[in-house]
Amino acid sequence: MYYSFVIPVYNRPDEIDELLESLVHQQYKNEFEIVVVEDGSTVKCDAIVAKYQAVLNISYYYKSNSGPGDSRNFGMRVAKGSYFIILDSDCIIPANYLNEVDAYLSKNFVDCFGGPDAAHESFSDVQKAINQSMTSFLTTGGIRGGSEKLGKFQPRSFNMGISKTAFEASNGFGKIHPGEDPDLSIRLWNLGFKTALIPNAYVFHKRRIDWEKFYKQVNKFGKARPILNQRYPQYAKITFWFPSVFILGLIASILLLLINFKYFIGCYILYFLILFVESFIKTKNIKIAFLTIIATFIQFYGYGAGFLYSYFLLNIKKEKAETALPEMFFK
């Protein structure tokens, strides 16, 4: 199998430098290629890519800005591989990554896979806390951290593979963003393709964001879910309501505390305490454990508020998604 890494990048030459440096050290012995797609950046990374021409089989393309999904599709159309691996530019790739992917697909071939994300030791405390919040079973069910316990696995496009056959049958990613990766997974299922998690094919997902940017990101994740539920009602789950219910319950618990009813707020305190302990056990850092609580609150509040807002527009006001939430779609 010939693998093509497809990497869209937008105004992040420093990130692509770290990513390409990590790909230099892949232990995989066979040839593979890298396709970098510059998505209309004003700060280009062509000079960075040129640094690696002598040590990597790499090609560079510049196109007008049309979003990450369309840029991935562009990269897959020009790539030479029979299997495409999609990476975000803010990832660092372990040396054994491609060996793990190849070993899994050689024994259990699937046309689309996803891998977990992890925190590199060089990450900041905030980055590590956000990673812990995004990957913990206590917060997301572990869908980014290596768990398949919640049903069919929906690969995330920061670390995702898709065969050329599946890409051509599905036409790749759609115009919604974020949400383009679960949208693609569902369309692949409907076409008869299977998806899977490769637990050992993890990447270090850097997420160079502060609290404000993290809120905006998860808020858009929340807005995307009612759109996907409307498109594919057979895959809607009650668990998608959890962040919204969690935040509304927390507000109610605080109001009940004013009349000296302490039971519900006690449940929330217990939950955050368990989350703190889990984070401390995994990171061995008390500061990161505290920051994980902050990250989780922002994650639940941002996602929950976005979900409720989108649900109201689509299901109560009966507006079309593209009209009600134009920021969620690339033209």
MIMIFI-373272 format. One line per field, with one value per residue: residue in one letter; y, x, z of N, C-alpha, C in turn. Coordinates in pm, whole numbers, plus 50000, padded with zeros to 5 digits. Layout:
BEGIN
res (a, ...)
nY (Y, ...)
nX (X, ...)
nZ (Z, ...)
caY (Y, ...)
caX (X, ...)
caZ (Z, ...)
cY (Y, ...)
cX (X, ...)
cZ (Z, ...)
# end
This chain:
BEGIN
res (m, y, y, s, f, v, i, p, v, y, n, r, p, d, e, i, d, e, l, l, e, s, l, v, h, q, q, y, k, n, e, f, e, i, v, v, v, e, d, g, s, t, v, k, c, d, a, i, v, a, k, y, q, a, v, l, n, i, s, y, y, y, k, s, n, s, g, p, g, d, s, r, n, f, g, m, r, v, a, k, g, s, y, f, i, i, l, d, s, d, c, i, i, p, a, n, y, l, n, e, v, d, a, y, l, s, k, n, f, v, d, c, f, g, g, p, d, a, a, h, e, s, f, s, d, v, q, k, a, i, n, q, s, m, t, s, f, l, t, t, g, g, i, r, g, g, s, e, k, l, g, k, f, q, p, r, s, f, n, m, g, i, s, k, t, a, f, e, a, s, n, g, f, g, k, i, h, p, g, e, d, p, d, l, s, i, r, l, w, n, l, g, f, k, t, a, l, i, p, n, a, y, v, f, h, k, r, r, i, d, w, e, k, f, y, k, q, v, n, k, f, g, k, a, r, p, i, l, n, q, r, y, p, q, y, a, k, i, t, f, w, f, p, s, v, f, i, l, g, l, i, a, s, i, l, l, l, l, i, n, f, k, y, f, i, g, c, y, i, l, y, f, l, i, l, f, v, e, s, f, i, k, t, k, n, i, k, i, a, f, l, t, i, i, a, t, f, i, q, f, y, g, y, g, a, g, f, l, y, s, y, f, l, l, n, i, k, k, e, k, a, e, t, a, l, p, e, m, f, f, k)
nY (49881, 50219, 50514, 50840, 51136, 51399, 51737, 52016, 52366, 52681, 52987, 52907, 52855, 52790, 52576, 52377, 52329, 52197, 51968, 51849, 51799, 51600, 51399, 51333, 51153, 50914, 50565, 50385, 50179, 50169, 50363, 50676, 50953, 51312, 51561, 51894, 52142, 52465, 52681, 52937, 53109, 53406, 53424, 53235, 52890, 52789, 52816, 52677, 52418, 52372, 52329, 52062, 51912, 51754, 51540, 51432, 51292, 51515, 51741, 52062, 52276, 52568, 52731, 52916, 53040, 52811, 52663, 52395, 52136, 52131, 52179, 51948, 51765, 51857, 51798, 51517, 51459, 51522, 51364, 51068, 50829, 50513, 50512, 50761, 50979, 51202, 51494, 51748, 52069, 52138, 51920, 51678, 51400, 51075, 50860, 50593, 50593, 50549, 50285, 50161, 50217, 50085, 49818, 49761, 49798, 49606, 49372, 49411, 49543, 49853, 50103, 50354, 50517, 50633, 50797, 50837, 51146, 51290, 51437, 51603, 51609, 51859, 52040, 52324, 52392, 52465, 52366, 52093, 52054, 52113, 51909, 51689, 51733, 51710, 51447, 51274, 51003, 51079, 51317, 51341, 51085, 50960, 50969, 51094, 51003, 50733, 50544, 50315, 50269, 50384, 50317, 50317, 50427, 50758, 50895, 51168, 51459, 51560, 51350, 51110, 50850, 50753, 50544, 50554, 50453, 50484, 50762, 50846, 50738, 50877, 51143, 51285, 51537, 51754, 52085, 52187, 52319, 52348, 51986, 51849, 51607, 51402, 51414, 51313, 51053, 50940, 50947, 50768, 50530, 50499, 50437, 50189, 50148, 50081, 50211, 50261, 50269, 50309, 50232, 50265, 50442, 50720, 51080, 51377, 51633, 51963, 52204, 52510, 52724, 52971, 53023, 53170, 53120, 52846, 52826, 52937, 52743, 52501, 52589, 52614, 52345, 52254, 52388, 52257, 51999, 51976, 52035, 51815, 51616, 51678, 51629, 51359, 51188, 50927, 50875, 51035, 51094, 51066, 51133, 51348, 51568, 51601, 51797, 52040, 51985, 51940, 52198, 52353, 52218, 52274, 52551, 52550, 52411, 52591, 52795, 52657, 52623, 52865, 52848, 52679, 52413, 52157, 51922, 51873, 52050, 51937, 51700, 51796, 51903, 51668, 51540, 51714, 51685, 51415, 51433, 51601, 51435, 51222, 51358, 51443, 51198, 51105, 51308, 51380, 51630, 51895, 52152, 52128, 51955, 52123, 52312, 52149, 52129, 52389, 52389, 52190, 52299, 52521, 52380, 52230, 52440, 52602, 52419, 52327, 52565, 52641, 52419, 52436, 52685, 52641, 52428, 52555, 52742, 52570, 52374, 52485, 52748, 52667, 52726, 52719, 52556, 52662, 52925, 53017, 52970, 53075, 53097, 52844, 52718, 52673, 52833)
nX (50086, 50055, 50117, 49985, 50043, 49830, 49817, 49659, 49723, 49713, 49832, 50032, 50325, 50521, 50412, 50388, 50651, 50741, 50579, 50663, 50928, 50894, 50794, 51014, 51144, 51011, 50979, 50903, 50976, 50921, 50851, 50680, 50457, 50424, 50182, 50141, 49905, 49850, 49620, 49530, 49689, 49822, 50062, 50296, 50412, 50596, 50876, 50949, 50866, 51043, 51281, 51274, 51281, 51494, 51498, 51249, 50977, 50806, 50546, 50420, 50142, 49967, 49660, 49351, 49170, 48952, 48873, 48940, 48833, 48781, 49039, 49169, 49041, 49136, 49408, 49397, 49309, 49529, 49725, 49935, 49895, 49746, 49617, 49511, 49634, 49516, 49623, 49626, 49787, 49888, 49996, 50222, 50409, 50451, 50741, 50685, 50441, 50343, 50417, 50246, 49995, 50016, 50058, 49815, 49622, 49708, 49628, 49363, 49191, 49038, 48839, 48845, 48999, 49061, 49272, 49386, 49444, 49718, 49907, 50207, 50524, 50639, 50435, 50242, 50111, 49841, 49773, 49807, 49609, 49377, 49395, 49362, 49099, 48963, 49001, 48935, 48747, 48555, 48458, 48427, 48365, 48584, 48627, 48825, 49042, 49100, 48891, 48635, 48389, 48142, 47997, 47982, 48288, 48381, 48608, 48836, 48943, 49197, 49363, 49341, 49257, 49188, 49084, 49170, 48968, 48737, 48738, 48693, 48440, 48282, 48331, 48472, 48530, 48267, 48111, 48057, 48195, 48318, 48267, 48283, 48417, 48269, 48045, 48147, 48216, 47963, 47844, 48013, 47953, 47689, 47738, 47836, 48094, 48342, 48447, 48715, 48887, 49231, 49405, 49678, 49779, 49843, 49862, 50043, 49857, 49867, 49717, 49727, 49606, 49433, 49226, 49002, 49000, 48968, 48711, 48562, 48611, 48496, 48238, 48155, 48172, 47954, 47744, 47752, 47653, 47357, 47302, 47412, 47258, 47011, 47053, 47118, 46925, 46903, 47137, 47147, 47199, 47104, 47304, 47434, 47315, 47424, 47632, 47482, 47269, 47419, 47529, 47295, 47189, 47386, 47353, 47093, 47144, 47302, 47117, 46930, 47086, 47068, 46837, 46912, 46927, 47128, 47199, 47224, 47430, 47630, 47667, 47782, 48019, 48141, 48174, 48360, 48570, 48639, 48720, 48940, 49110, 49150, 49285, 49513, 49631, 49697, 49861, 50036, 50060, 49966, 49884, 49803, 49592, 49409, 49371, 49248, 48988, 48896, 48919, 48734, 48493, 48474, 48465, 48221, 48037, 48076, 48026, 47770, 47615, 47639, 47517, 47248, 47172, 47197, 47016, 46776, 46747, 46727, 46532, 46323, 46272, 46278, 46460, 46680, 46994, 47219, 47140, 47075, 47308, 47553, 47826, 47915, 47970, 48165, 48188)
nZ (50000, 49915, 50076, 50117, 50276, 50351, 50397, 50491, 50520, 50685, 50711, 50898, 50916, 51106, 51246, 51046, 51000, 51235, 51214, 50969, 51032, 51224, 51060, 50912, 51071, 51065, 51116, 50929, 50657, 50384, 50085, 50105, 50044, 50079, 50075, 50073, 50117, 50061, 50185, 50064, 50218, 50369, 50490, 50382, 50356, 50183, 50175, 50403, 50337, 50128, 50262, 50326, 50098, 50018, 50191, 50221, 50036, 49896, 49805, 49708, 49708, 49618, 49670, 49630, 49916, 50056, 50267, 50509, 50452, 50170, 50087, 50173, 50005, 49758, 49793, 49804, 49550, 49391, 49495, 49488, 49614, 49724, 49956, 50172, 50423, 50647, 50806, 51059, 51061, 51307, 51440, 51579, 51485, 51607, 51585, 51523, 51399, 51125, 51089, 51275, 51164, 50914, 50996, 51124, 50916, 50738, 50856, 50936, 50734, 50671, 50510, 50609, 50876, 51211, 51451, 51794, 51985, 52163, 52436, 52399, 52567, 52547, 52534, 52652, 52984, 52967, 52713, 52763, 52956, 52808, 52620, 52793, 52880, 52638, 52568, 52773, 52912, 53089, 52998, 52711, 52649, 52558, 52283, 52138, 52260, 52242, 52269, 52183, 52284, 52260, 52036, 51674, 51535, 51470, 51277, 51333, 51162, 51216, 51240, 51044, 50818, 50480, 50218, 49867, 49711, 49874, 49899, 49634, 49591, 49773, 49730, 49913, 50164, 50282, 50267, 50519, 50822, 51149, 51163, 50935, 50935, 51093, 50925, 50682, 50771, 50825, 50571, 50442, 50583, 50496, 50234, 50255, 50347, 50602, 50921, 51157, 51472, 51523, 51783, 51857, 51677, 51736, 51751, 51842, 51926, 51894, 51928, 51931, 52107, 52306, 52602, 52508, 52230, 52241, 52347, 52131, 51940, 52046, 52072, 51808, 51740, 51888, 51756, 51514, 51555, 51575, 51306, 51174, 51295, 51188, 50920, 50924, 51081, 51179, 51306, 51524, 51872, 52214, 52387, 52276, 52378, 52625, 52715, 52709, 52885, 53112, 53168, 53200, 53416, 53607, 53640, 53745, 53981, 54122, 54162, 54320, 54541, 54664, 54808, 54996, 54911, 54864, 54736, 54452, 54370, 54511, 54373, 54138, 54237, 54322, 54075, 53944, 54119, 54085, 53819, 53849, 54001, 53820, 53613, 53750, 53815, 53561, 53453, 53651, 53763, 53952, 53885, 53616, 53657, 53793, 53588, 53403, 53499, 53449, 53168, 53105, 53194, 53018, 52779, 52802, 52843, 52614, 52400, 52474, 52475, 52206, 52083, 52178, 52073, 51795, 51768, 51837, 51626, 51403, 51462, 51609, 51510, 51252, 51047, 50761, 50765, 50627, 50592, 50850, 50995, 50864, 50908, 50945, 50712, 50421, 50106)
caY (50000, 50343, 50613, 50983, 51229, 51521, 51834, 52155, 52462, 52818, 53087, 52846, 52794, 52734, 52445, 52279, 52297, 52092, 51847, 51787, 51747, 51472, 51299, 51290, 51047, 50794, 50439, 50308, 50156, 50187, 50502, 50743, 51091, 51417, 51666, 52012, 52228, 52599, 52721, 53081, 53178, 53528, 53390, 53107, 52796, 52727, 52810, 52569, 52292, 52356, 52277, 51917, 51847, 51657, 51427, 51381, 51296, 51615, 51835, 52181, 52339, 52687, 52752, 53018, 52992, 52748, 52583, 52274, 52020, 52140, 52167, 51805, 51703, 51897, 51720, 51377, 51447, 51529, 51267, 50947, 50711, 50434, 50538, 50897, 51006, 51345, 51547, 51893, 52123, 52156, 51789, 51620, 51259, 50982, 50792, 50463, 50613, 50483, 50141, 50117, 50222, 49980, 49687, 49742, 49784, 49481, 49262, 49443, 49657, 49933, 50211, 50481, 50498, 50748, 50768, 50928, 51250, 51285, 51558, 51590, 51666, 51999, 52125, 52408, 52336, 52487, 52269, 51961, 52050, 52104, 51772, 51599, 51754, 51665, 51304, 51194, 50933, 51151, 51438, 51315, 50942, 50909, 50952, 51141, 50951, 50593, 50459, 50285, 50212, 50453, 50281, 50332, 50531, 50863, 50953, 51313, 51489, 51594, 51224, 51031, 50789, 50713, 50484, 50624, 50401, 50549, 50904, 50864, 50704, 50974, 51280, 51347, 51624, 51851, 52227, 52225, 52323, 52209, 51886, 51782, 51471, 51309, 51414, 51218, 50918, 50891, 50920, 50645, 50419, 50482, 50379, 50052, 50142, 50071, 50294, 50198, 50337, 50242, 50291, 50299, 50542, 50850, 51196, 51482, 51740, 52074, 52301, 52636, 52812, 53014, 52989, 53232, 53045, 52714, 52844, 52955, 52615, 52405, 52646, 52575, 52202, 52242, 52432, 52161, 51872, 51975, 52031, 51675, 51540, 51705, 51562, 51214, 51165, 50791, 50868, 51126, 51026, 51147, 51179, 51476, 51671, 51601, 51924, 52140, 51947, 51960, 52340, 52397, 52160, 52348, 52678, 52517, 52371, 52714, 52864, 52579, 52645, 52988, 52812, 52580, 52276, 52136, 51789, 51875, 52113, 51838, 51605, 51862, 51910, 51533, 51515, 51788, 51625, 51293, 51479, 51650, 51319, 51151, 51439, 51441, 51065, 51091, 51408, 51395, 51773, 51949, 52269, 52080, 51900, 52237, 52369, 52058, 52167, 52508, 52348, 52112, 52393, 52594, 52285, 52201, 52561, 52642, 52321, 52325, 52688, 52632, 52317, 52488, 52793, 52580, 52350, 52651, 52797, 52468, 52291, 52567, 52850, 52597, 52791, 52635, 52567, 52751, 53061, 53051, 52960, 53082, 53083, 52701, 52662, 52736, 52836)
caX (50000, 50132, 50050, 50005, 50000, 49771, 49822, 49623, 49784, 49665, 49905, 50101, 50451, 50595, 50354, 50421, 50793, 50746, 50515, 50751, 51045, 50857, 50777, 51148, 51192, 50928, 51054, 50848, 51086, 50880, 50834, 50550, 50465, 50358, 50122, 50107, 49813, 49841, 49482, 49516, 49757, 49898, 50196, 50314, 50508, 50672, 51018, 50962, 50857, 51164, 51386, 51263, 51275, 51602, 51485, 51112, 50908, 50706, 50502, 50356, 50042, 49900, 49529, 49272, 49110, 48820, 48848, 49022, 48774, 48806, 49184, 49201, 48995, 49233, 49529, 49374, 49296, 49661, 49815, 49959, 49878, 49622, 49556, 49545, 49633, 49491, 49675, 49623, 49923, 49933, 50026, 50355, 50382, 50549, 50823, 50628, 50302, 50306, 50429, 50124, 49887, 50035, 50039, 49671, 49549, 49749, 49555, 49220, 49175, 48915, 48856, 48861, 49038, 49101, 49361, 49371, 49544, 49785, 49981, 50353, 50586, 50676, 50316, 50220, 50014, 49706, 49755, 49791, 49478, 49277, 49403, 49302, 48955, 48909, 49022, 48894, 48618, 48462, 48409, 48383, 48351, 48710, 48624, 48952, 49151, 49127, 48781, 48529, 48281, 48015, 47937, 48067, 48388, 48384, 48743, 48849, 49031, 49333, 49437, 49239, 49298, 49078, 49134, 49137, 48838, 48632, 48737, 48629, 48297, 48213, 48372, 48548, 48470, 48168, 48136, 48039, 48316, 48359, 48164, 48303, 48467, 48157, 47962, 48208, 48204, 47826, 47823, 48085, 47871, 47573, 47787, 47878, 48231, 48357, 48547, 48770, 48991, 49359, 49441, 49820, 49816, 49813, 49945, 50045, 49776, 49919, 49610, 49786, 49493, 49411, 49091, 48901, 48995, 48913, 48566, 48506, 48621, 48396, 48107, 48122, 48143, 47816, 47653, 47754, 47585, 47217, 47301, 47435, 47140, 46903, 47089, 47125, 46854, 46921, 47259, 47137, 47205, 47067, 47428, 47476, 47256, 47483, 47692, 47377, 47200, 47517, 47539, 47165, 47179, 47476, 47286, 46982, 47201, 47344, 46994, 46875, 47172, 47022, 46732, 46975, 46917, 47269, 47227, 47269, 47562, 47722, 47697, 47876, 48148, 48197, 48218, 48483, 48674, 48683, 48791, 49068, 49192, 49190, 49385, 49636, 49691, 49752, 49962, 50126, 50082, 49848, 49838, 49729, 49466, 49320, 49339, 49155, 48854, 48861, 48901, 48611, 48380, 48468, 48423, 48078, 47958, 48085, 47955, 47628, 47549, 47632, 47419, 47114, 47147, 47175, 46892, 46666, 46732, 46691, 46417, 46213, 46243, 46269, 46543, 46778, 47125, 47308, 47094, 47078, 47444, 47642, 47965, 47946, 47983, 48249, 48123)
caZ (50000, 49906, 50160, 50091, 50380, 50296, 50507, 50461, 50613, 50666, 50791, 51012, 50872, 51219, 51276, 50942, 51019, 51338, 51163, 50869, 51104, 51286, 50955, 50870, 51159, 51058, 51111, 50818, 50564, 50245, 50041, 50118, 49996, 50158, 49993, 50153, 50043, 50122, 50162, 50050, 50327, 50344, 50539, 50317, 50414, 50075, 50211, 50500, 50262, 50049, 50350, 50342, 49968, 50002, 50283, 50214, 49907, 49934, 49703, 49766, 49620, 49670, 49611, 49698, 50041, 50045, 50386, 50524, 50386, 50027, 50068, 50183, 49880, 49656, 49815, 49770, 49405, 49327, 49558, 49409, 49696, 49724, 50086, 50213, 50567, 50667, 50931, 51080, 51065, 51446, 51497, 51576, 51458, 51664, 51484, 51486, 51356, 50999, 51114, 51344, 51066, 50815, 51060, 51148, 50791, 50675, 50919, 50953, 50644, 50663, 50415, 50681, 51016, 51290, 51562, 51908, 52005, 52292, 52470, 52399, 52687, 52521, 52534, 52768, 53080, 52914, 52605, 52823, 53021, 52702, 52568, 52891, 52876, 52510, 52546, 52888, 52904, 53177, 52933, 52572, 52626, 52507, 52138, 52084, 52339, 52222, 52311, 52085, 52364, 52238, 51908, 51557, 51553, 51370, 51274, 51330, 51049, 51255, 51236, 50976, 50693, 50392, 50096, 49744, 49668, 49953, 49865, 49503, 49601, 49859, 49692, 50020, 50265, 50239, 50289, 50658, 50903, 51169, 51143, 50806, 50953, 51115, 50804, 50589, 50827, 50808, 50428, 50411, 50635, 50408, 50110, 50283, 50395, 50746, 50986, 51276, 51549, 51542, 51913, 51869, 51576, 51797, 51718, 51943, 51868, 51974, 51958, 51977, 52133, 52443, 52647, 52422, 52104, 52272, 52358, 51997, 51870, 52094, 52043, 51670, 51745, 51935, 51649, 51403, 51581, 51528, 51160, 51138, 51338, 51093, 50795, 50944, 51208, 51226, 51385, 51639, 52000, 52331, 52453, 52220, 52462, 52759, 52760, 52733, 53009, 53220, 53201, 53254, 53551, 53696, 53672, 53836, 54110, 54191, 54207, 54433, 54657, 54730, 54904, 55085, 54859, 54832, 54682, 54312, 54360, 54563, 54263, 54048, 54307, 54316, 53937, 53916, 54202, 54014, 53700, 53898, 54040, 53699, 53544, 53830, 53801, 53426, 53421, 53766, 53777, 54019, 53811, 53499, 53707, 53814, 53457, 53336, 53542, 53372, 53029, 53093, 53204, 52892, 52676, 52817, 52825, 52474, 52316, 52512, 52427, 52061, 52049, 52203, 51978, 51664, 51775, 51836, 51491, 51304, 51497, 51661, 51411, 51124, 50947, 50693, 50829, 50553, 50612, 50992, 51048, 50746, 50949, 50954, 50578, 50320, 49976)
cY (50124, 50453, 50755, 51061, 51356, 51621, 51972, 52248, 52603, 52910, 53029, 52779, 52733, 52595, 52341, 52239, 52185, 51960, 51775, 51730, 51613, 51362, 51251, 51165, 50925, 50669, 50349, 50299, 50178, 50334, 50551, 50886, 51185, 51525, 51779, 52105, 52359, 52659, 52873, 53161, 53309, 53515, 53247, 53020, 52731, 52716, 52699, 52434, 52266, 52299, 52125, 51841, 51736, 51532, 51366, 51387, 51387, 51705, 51945, 52243, 52460, 52705, 52863, 52957, 52937, 52655, 52452, 52153, 52019, 52127, 52021, 51732, 51733, 51812, 51574, 51357, 51448, 51426, 51140, 50819, 50637, 50451, 50673, 50909, 51157, 51386, 51697, 51943, 52141, 52023, 51759, 51469, 51170, 50902, 50660, 50473, 50532, 50332, 50087, 50115, 50106, 49841, 49659, 49716, 49656, 49363, 49286, 49561, 49722, 50051, 50348, 50453, 50634, 50704, 50870, 51047, 51243, 51415, 51528, 51658, 51813, 52093, 52210, 52342, 52352, 52388, 52129, 51947, 52038, 51963, 51673, 51611, 51698, 51514, 51216, 51125, 51006, 51273, 51410, 51168, 50881, 50900, 51005, 51078, 50802, 50499, 50437, 50237, 50271, 50423, 50297, 50449, 50630, 50927, 51105, 51351, 51542, 51471, 51119, 50972, 50747, 50656, 50568, 50582, 50471, 50697, 50927, 50835, 50812, 51118, 51357, 51436, 51721, 51992, 52269, 52224, 52406, 52115, 51810, 51638, 51372, 51303, 51313, 51074, 50860, 50860, 50794, 50522, 50392, 50422, 50236, 50037, 50135, 50168, 50223, 50292, 50250, 50300, 50335, 50401, 50681, 50957, 51291, 51605, 51867, 52176, 52431, 52741, 52854, 52982, 53046, 53156, 52906, 52721, 52855, 52823, 52520, 52457, 52610, 52425, 52179, 52281, 52328, 52041, 51873, 51975, 51886, 51588, 51558, 51633, 51410, 51177, 51024, 50777, 50968, 51045, 51122, 51203, 51312, 51594, 51690, 51734, 52032, 52112, 51970, 52106, 52393, 52342, 52232, 52481, 52654, 52482, 52492, 52790, 52791, 52597, 52769, 52961, 52693, 52435, 52241, 52008, 51796, 51941, 52019, 51736, 51666, 51871, 51774, 51503, 51586, 51735, 51499, 51330, 51528, 51535, 51244, 51226, 51436, 51307, 51053, 51186, 51425, 51543, 51836, 52073, 52228, 52022, 52011, 52298, 52280, 52089, 52291, 52472, 52274, 52202, 52471, 52504, 52259, 52325, 52603, 52551, 52326, 52446, 52686, 52533, 52372, 52598, 52737, 52501, 52442, 52704, 52693, 52398, 52367, 52673, 52793, 52668, 52690, 52661, 52667, 52897, 53106, 53056, 52963, 53064, 52939, 52638, 52744, 52729, 52757)
cX (50090, 50054, 50087, 49954, 49949, 49753, 49780, 49686, 49735, 49738, 49978, 50232, 50531, 50543, 50395, 50568, 50808, 50690, 50607, 50877, 51014, 50839, 50911, 51191, 51100, 51013, 51007, 50952, 51049, 50859, 50692, 50568, 50390, 50309, 50079, 50023, 49797, 49706, 49467, 49584, 49820, 50040, 50224, 50420, 50594, 50821, 51044, 50961, 50985, 51280, 51391, 51262, 51380, 51583, 51345, 51061, 50787, 50673, 50420, 50262, 49983, 49768, 49457, 49201, 48971, 48791, 48926, 48966, 48804, 48955, 49230, 49159, 49091, 49359, 49513, 49361, 49433, 49758, 49824, 49927, 49748, 49549, 49607, 49538, 49626, 49544, 49648, 49766, 49976, 49957, 50175, 50336, 50490, 50619, 50762, 50489, 50267, 50324, 50302, 50006, 49897, 50011, 49891, 49598, 49587, 49670, 49404, 49183, 49037, 48944, 48867, 48896, 49062, 49193, 49343, 49467, 49596, 49860, 50130, 50410, 50622, 50557, 50311, 50119, 49871, 49677, 49732, 49655, 49366, 49277, 49337, 49150, 48892, 48916, 48972, 48759, 48513, 48401, 48351, 48356, 48476, 48718, 48750, 49070, 49171, 49017, 48683, 48403, 48145, 47953, 48035, 48163, 48385, 48523, 48739, 48963, 49167, 49424, 49344, 49295, 49177, 49137, 49094, 49000, 48724, 48623, 48662, 48479, 48219, 48232, 48434, 48465, 48370, 48204, 48121, 48173, 48291, 48240, 48182, 48351, 48356, 48061, 48016, 48194, 48065, 47798, 47896, 48009, 47754, 47611, 47838, 48022, 48233, 48464, 48596, 48868, 49116, 49419, 49586, 49867, 49781, 49906, 49944, 49979, 49797, 49812, 49668, 49678, 49492, 49267, 48984, 48888, 48938, 48761, 48502, 48505, 48510, 48255, 48062, 48099, 47998, 47716, 47644, 47665, 47437, 47204, 47317, 47316, 47023, 46928, 47076, 47056, 46873, 47046, 47259, 47133, 47166, 47191, 47477, 47420, 47332, 47547, 47588, 47305, 47291, 47521, 47408, 47145, 47267, 47414, 47172, 47033, 47245, 47222, 46930, 46957, 47129, 46909, 46777, 46950, 47051, 47299, 47287, 47406, 47668, 47762, 47797, 48014, 48218, 48250, 48351, 48599, 48729, 48764, 48931, 49162, 49241, 49300, 49518, 49708, 49760, 49869, 50067, 50157, 49955, 49794, 49756, 49594, 49364, 49276, 49243, 49011, 48806, 48832, 48770, 48488, 48364, 48416, 48273, 47994, 47958, 48006, 47805, 47553, 47534, 47527, 47278, 47077, 47115, 47044, 46770, 46640, 46677, 46559, 46299, 46172, 46234, 46346, 46637, 46916, 47214, 47270, 47109, 47219, 47545, 47789, 48010, 47972, 48080, 48176, 48204)
cZ (50000, 49976, 50116, 50212, 50313, 50410, 50458, 50564, 50579, 50764, 50913, 50968, 50986, 51254, 51173, 50951, 51122, 51288, 51063, 50933, 51169, 51181, 50898, 50947, 51162, 51041, 50996, 50706, 50418, 50213, 50071, 50071, 50091, 50062, 50086, 50066, 50118, 50085, 50162, 50158, 50280, 50396, 50491, 50386, 50306, 50106, 50313, 50429, 50185, 50132, 50353, 50209, 49953, 50087, 50284, 50071, 49924, 49816, 49770, 49663, 49692, 49597, 49687, 49818, 50019, 50162, 50389, 50452, 50237, 49997, 50081, 50055, 49765, 49669, 49776, 49619, 49335, 49383, 49474, 49486, 49673, 49857, 50134, 50366, 50585, 50804, 50938, 51094, 51207, 51516, 51487, 51573, 51521, 51555, 51437, 51425, 51232, 51008, 51178, 51247, 50969, 50873, 51081, 51017, 50718, 50729, 50922, 50864, 50659, 50570, 50480, 50826, 51082, 51400, 51673, 51900, 52146, 52313, 52475, 52522, 52670, 52526, 52660, 52861, 53031, 52802, 52660, 52891, 52918, 52642, 52662, 52889, 52749, 52491, 52659, 52864, 52987, 53109, 52794, 52546, 52566, 52357, 52072, 52155, 52331, 52264, 52196, 52156, 52330, 52102, 51794, 51575, 51437, 51373, 51268, 51235, 51088, 51244, 51177, 50848, 50612, 50263, 49975, 49693, 49741, 49922, 49734, 49508, 49676, 49816, 49808, 50112, 50202, 50280, 50435, 50731, 51029, 51151, 51014, 50822, 50992, 50996, 50703, 50640, 50801, 50661, 50385, 50462, 50540, 50273, 50130, 50329, 50548, 50796, 51111, 51345, 51549, 51670, 51924, 51767, 51627, 51742, 51837, 51881, 51950, 52014, 52015, 51999, 52280, 52480, 52556, 52290, 52126, 52283, 52219, 51920, 51916, 52072, 51901, 51659, 51786, 51829, 51538, 51429, 51543, 51375, 51113, 51178, 51242, 50960, 50808, 51076, 51264, 51314, 51502, 51769, 52113, 52400, 52397, 52300, 52594, 52799, 52791, 52864, 53130, 53264, 53258, 53395, 53651, 53736, 53770, 53974, 54191, 54243, 54325, 54559, 54734, 54828, 54989, 55043, 54797, 54755, 54541, 54297, 54415, 54458, 54166, 54111, 54302, 54177, 53909, 54001, 54136, 53891, 53739, 53930, 53916, 53626, 53618, 53816, 53664, 53401, 53529, 53794, 53833, 53946, 53690, 53542, 53733, 53680, 53378, 53373, 53464, 53227, 53010, 53103, 53074, 52780, 52683, 52791, 52678, 52383, 52345, 52462, 52275, 52014, 52064, 52103, 51839, 51661, 51768, 51695, 51393, 51333, 51554, 51559, 51269, 51012, 50881, 50752, 50760, 50569, 50757, 51047, 50934, 50782, 50955, 50816, 50494, 50185, 49874)
# end
